[in-house]
Amino acid sequence: MFDTTKIGKRVILYLFAEIKCHNCYYSRTSLQQPSMGTSVLAFVESLTLFRSFSGKAHHKGGVSVITMASQVVTATELQVLEIDSYIRGYHAYTDVWVPMVGESLLVKPEPANAKDKKAVAILKETTIVGHVPQNLAPRLFQFLRRDVNKAFAVIRGDKVNRGAGYGLEVPCIYRLYGPPAYINKMRELVNDLIAAGHL
């Protein structure tokens, strides 16, 4: 975890400088704080979120309003859901990626996947380095179909082999951002998976 007391201000200034260039304002502090606490990576995630909204936001009564997929959502309505899980298939990507604890990677649907049309990939910049486990992937695929929803995988440990034919996996926390309705639905789906022993 980074010491944000020393470098947090610089990151915040950079974030707001980036936002100001697009003539609207977005604040990381408007989001529900995840359990891992605030870090530089959290601000990087916020910047990624903001960039995905840039050009689609405007001011209304002093509040940033984001219009996407025929719906309107304010920045203050975005919430966070964290899911303890794994990045699967790391054994196929050991030559292109070495996981680092605390690293934050983009989670993105992969509809062109030849084996699974609802596969969800983990990206290191633009390179696929693993996938969301199959029991969670269809739910996350549907969640990410909405442009307003975003997800990241935050690395929480070294590679492991749990057996059961999973191959090498990387422990992670899937951090989901979205409006309350979508986050609450995902929470229900995840709780159902946990109750059934599938997660």
Buried (B, 14 or more C-beta within 10 A) or exposed (E): EBEBEEEBEEBBEEBBEBBEEBEBBBBBEBBEEBEBEBBBBBBBBBBBBBEBBBEBBEEEEEEBBBEBEEEEBBBEBBBBBBBEBBBBBBEBBEEEBEBEEBBBBBBBBBEEBEEBEBBBBBBBEEEBBBBBBBEBBBBBBBBBEBEBBBBBBBBBEEBEEEEEEBBBBBBBBBBBBBBEEBBEBBBEBBEEBEEEEEB
